[in-house]
Amino acid sequence: MIIVLVLVLLVLALLVSGSGMCWYVSHRLLHRTRGRSAMTIAVRAIDKTSITLQRTKNTKRAGVFGLQGTDGQAIVGPLLAQSAETVTRELLALNGHLPPNTNVAWNTTVYGNTFLPSLHLAIKEIRVAGALGALPAWYVPGSQDTWAILVHGATGTREQTLRACKTLADCGLHLLAMTYRNDEGAPASGSSHLGATEWQDLEAAVHYALDHEARTIVLYGWSLGGTIVEVFLDRSPLANAIQAVVLDSPVLNWRETLKSLTRKNHLPPFIAKGTEKLIERRTGVRFDDLDQTRPGKVQKPPTLLFHGEEDTTAPVAVSETFAASQASVTYHRVGGAEHTQCWNADPAAYERHLRAFLTGVLRPLSVS
């Protein structure tokens, strides 16, 4: 009898613990956080051409990345040397000071903050009239009659879009880097709906572009921004105004993303299913409705798709399934790239593919 009682208590404890974990994961997904990364990476040495940092899974990753310190900001490039404890990288640019024996934060946005002027973009702050209220946005005028509307990811801000802005601007496109509900400065809706309602804010941005004489529109989404773009194409009567789409590390199947996040955080597999059901009860959002890989999906506009093969958030296999099901997709699998880091892994190749795609789908288009 005692053994049975102990087993019952263990089962109850597991159920309570599992329910608590599901609630926590669902809360993290539905209440987006955007704070800057903590300054936890130690600077060991720095000179005019290189910087030596504490070795971490990020600092040893190949590509171009940003550093943010208390008194300075840097852009770092290729690895020059590494040991068991440190890595030395090429120092591509430095604003301010990053002294040895101080800590910095690692970032993938690269051009935010003090490096924004280096892009030479005539950015204007505007407001887009959304269903819930005014949405702040960045606008950059262009010489063509094509607009690119840029949609950042769940934990990102408009700065996430800056890596693509120079290439798009060089192509003569007008740029609109939008915000959506629950972003800082944008109307609050209580919680995220994983793209199921946020697409209405993208629709407002498309309305804005069309009202300002856009003849063709390119949608560009990162991570959750990719979900928002695809749901807009499924649901908006303005979808036929879209000439082309660019997706970077898009979340195309939330069920598979949940499974990936539970693996990444070393949680039991059942947490993914429990979290899905909890989110559906809390929001009314059905994961099947957001699944861009399910059979019977309509064909989409010409689409350029980047996805990193080391993505631990949105599995690369989902994008491969999507690309295989859509004849309109030009797909680039990026080696060594984590989530939303396809540009960082190889900026020159990324920008080359982006230019080639735009030139092909938006003819006639002069590309400088």
N, C-alpha and C positions, 0 to 999 in steps of 0.2 A: 504493500500500500504506500509506503514512504517513497519507494522508487517511482511509482506512478505519479505521485504528487510532485516529486522533483522534476520529472519529465514535463508535466503540465506547466509548471512554473517556468521552466526553460523555454518552452514553446511560446508562452505568453511574453516572456522577456524579449525573445527574438522578434515577435510581432510588433511589440511596442517600439523596439529599437529600429526595426525596418521602417515602420510608419514615420518615425521621427526623421530618419534619413531621407525618405521620400519627400517629406514636407520641406526639409532644408534645401534639397536640390531644386525642388519646384520653386521655392522662394527665390533662390539665386537666379534662376532663369527668368522669372516673371518680374523681378525688380532689378533692373540693370544698374550696374555700378561702373563708373567711368574715371575713378581717381587715377592720378599719375602713379606710375610704378614707384615703389619704395627705393630709396638710394641705398642699395645693399652690396654693390659691386665695388671692391677696393681698387683704386688707382695705385699701381706700384711705381711707375716711372713714366715720364713724358718728355719728349723733345719736339723739335720743329716738324719732324716727319713721322713719328711713331708714338704709340702709347702702349704701355704694358699694364694689363688688367688681371685681376683675379680670374682664374679659369673656372668657368661655369658651363652649363649646357648651352647657354646663349652666347657667351663671349667666344666660344670656340667654333661657332657656326660660321661658315663661309658666306661672304656677301658684304652688303653695305648697310650699316645700322647707325643709330643715334645714341648719344650719351647726354644725360642731363645731370649737372651738378648744382650745388648751391649757388656758385658764382660763375658758372660757365656752361657751355654747350658744345658738343663736338659731333662730327660725322667721321666714322671709322670705316675703313675698307678692308682689303685682303689681309689674311693672316701672314705675318712675316716669320714668326717663330712661336714655339709653344713648349712648355714643360709640364710636369705633373701638376704644378700649382698655378702657373701663369700663362697668359697668351700675349703676344705682341702683335699689334695690328697697325696697318698704315693709317696715319692721321690725315684725313682728307681736308678737314676744315675745323677751325676752332674759333669760337666767340667767347671772350672772357677767359676765365682761368679754371683749370681742373688740376689742382696741385696734387703731388704724390701724398699718400697716406690720408686721402679723403675718399668718401664714397660717392658713387654716381648711380643713376638709374639707366637701365638699358631700354631703348625704345625702337620700334619699327617704323614710326611715322617719319623720322629723319628731319623733315623740313619744317616742323612746327616751331613755334616760339620765335627765337631770334634769327632763325634761318629762313623764315618766311620771305623777307625782302629779297633773298638771293634768287628766288624764282622769277622775279621781275614780272609779277602778275598785278594787273590793275584791279585789285579786289575791292568790291563795294559791298557794304552790308545792306541787305534788303530784307523785306518781310513778305512772306507768301501767305495768302489768306487760306488757311486750312479749315477743315470741318469743326475743329475744336478751338480755333483761334489762330492768331498770327504765328507763323513759323519763321524764325531767323534763318537766313541763308547767306552764303557768299555768292556774289555774281561777278564774273569776269567777261567783259565784252569781247566779241570775236569779229572776224572779217567775213565769215561765211554766214549762210542762213541756217546752219545746223547748230543745235544746242546739245550739249552733253549734260545730263542730270546725274549727279553723283550721290550715291546712297551709302553711308558708312555702316559699319557693323554694330553689334549689340553693345560692346564695351568700348567702342571707339567714339570719336568725335569727327567734326569736319576735317580735322588735321589728317585723319587717316587717308583722305582722298588726295592729298597734296602730291604724293609720289607720281600720280598719273597726270596731274594738271599741266605740267610744262609740255608734255608731249601733245596733249589735247589742244592746248593753246597754240602751239607751233603749227598745228593743223588748221588753225583759223576758227575753231569752234568757240561758240559762247559756252561758258561754264556756269553751272548752277549747283553748288555744293549745299544740299538741303539738310535740314533737321527734321525730325519727326517726333510725335508725341512721346513725352517722358524724357526727351533730351533736356539738357540745361538750357533754360530760356524759352523752351517750347511748352505748350499746354500739357498738363498732366492728365492721364486717363486712369490712374490708379495702378495699373500693372501692364506689362508687355503682353501682347497677344501673339508673339512669335511671327509677326507678319500678317496675321489674319485680319487686323484692322489698320495697321500702319500703312498698308498700300494706299489707303485713302489720302494720306499726306503726300505720297508720291503723285497721286492723281492731281492734287492741288498744284504741285510743282509743274506738272505737264500743262495744266491749264494756264499757269503763269507764262510759261514759255510760248505757248500758242498765242496767247493774248499780246505777246511782245514780238510777234512776227516771225517766230520759228517756223520754218517750212519742213524741216526734218529733225528728228530727235533721236539721240542715242542714250540709252539707259545704262548706268554703270554701277554695279553693286558688289560690295564686299561682305562676305559672311551672311549675317542676318539681312544686310542690304540686298544680297542676292535673292533671298526668300521674298523680300518685299517687291523686288522687280518682277519676279516670276508670278507672284500672286496678282499683282497689278495686270500683267498680261492676260491672266486667266479671267479676271473679273471686271476690268474697267472698260466702259464703252470707248475710251480714248486709246485703247491698245492699238488700233489701226494707224495711229499717228506715229508709231515707233518704227524707225527705219532699221535700227540695229541695237544689239545688246552686248555688253561686256560684263562677264562675271569673274570674280576673283575669290576663290575659296568659298563658294556659295554653300549655304545650308539648304539642300534640296530634299532632304528627308530627315525630319526631326526625330523620328524613331531611331534611325541609325546614329544620329548625332548624340542622342541620349545614351545609347549603348557605348559609344566611343568615350563620352565623358565619364561614365561609371568606370570603364577600364582605366582611363587616365588617372582617376582619383582613387583607384584600388578599392572600389566598392563592390559588393556582391552583385552579380548580374540581375537579380530580381528587382533591384532598385530602379532600373530603367523602366521596366513595365509598370511598377507601382507609381513612379513619378509621372509617367504618361497619363495614367488614369486620373491621378490627382489633378494634373493641369487641366485635363478635359473637364473635370467636375468644377474646378475653380473658375474657368474662363469660358467654357462652352466651345473652345477650339477643338476641332477634330484633326488629329495628326494625318489621317488619310486625305483630308481636304488640302493639306499643304504639301503632300508628297508629289514631287515633280517627276518621279520615276515610275509611277503606276501606269499600267497599260491604258491606252486610249487617250493620252494627252494630245492636245492639238499641237500642230507644228508651230514653232516659234520663229520670230524674225531671225535673220542672220546673227549668229551669236559667237563671240570669242570667249573661250572658257580657259582660265588658268587655274590649276590646282596643284598644290605641293604634295609630293609623295610621302612626306613625313608629317602630314596634318593629323594631329591627335584630337581635333575637335570635330571637323566635318570630314568623314572618311573619303579618301580619294576614290575609292571604288564606286561610291554613289555618283560622283561626277562622270566616271567612265561609263556607268550604266546610262546616265542621262545623255551623254554625247553619242552613245551607240544608238539611242532611240530617236535622235533628232538629226535629220540629214543636214540641217542648217548650221550645225555646231562645228566650229573650228577649235580643236582641243589641244592644249599644251600642258602636258604633265611636267612639273618642274622638280628636278632632282634636288634633294637636300632642303626643301622648303617646308617650314611649319605653317600653321594656320595664318592666312593673310600675309605671308612673307614671300610670295612669288616674285615680286619686284625686287625685294631685298636680296634674294639669292643670286640674281643676275640682272641688274638694271638694264644693261645694254640690250640683252636678248629680249627682255620683256618689252621695252620700248620699240624695238624693231618689229616684233610681232604685232604690237598695237598699231603702229603706223601702217604696216602692210594691210592689216584688216580694214582700217578706216579708209584707206585709199581704194580698196577693192569694193567696199559696200556703199560708199558715199560718192561715187563718181558723178559729175566731175568735182574733184576736190584738190586744191593746190596744197601741197605739203612742203613746207620750207625745210 
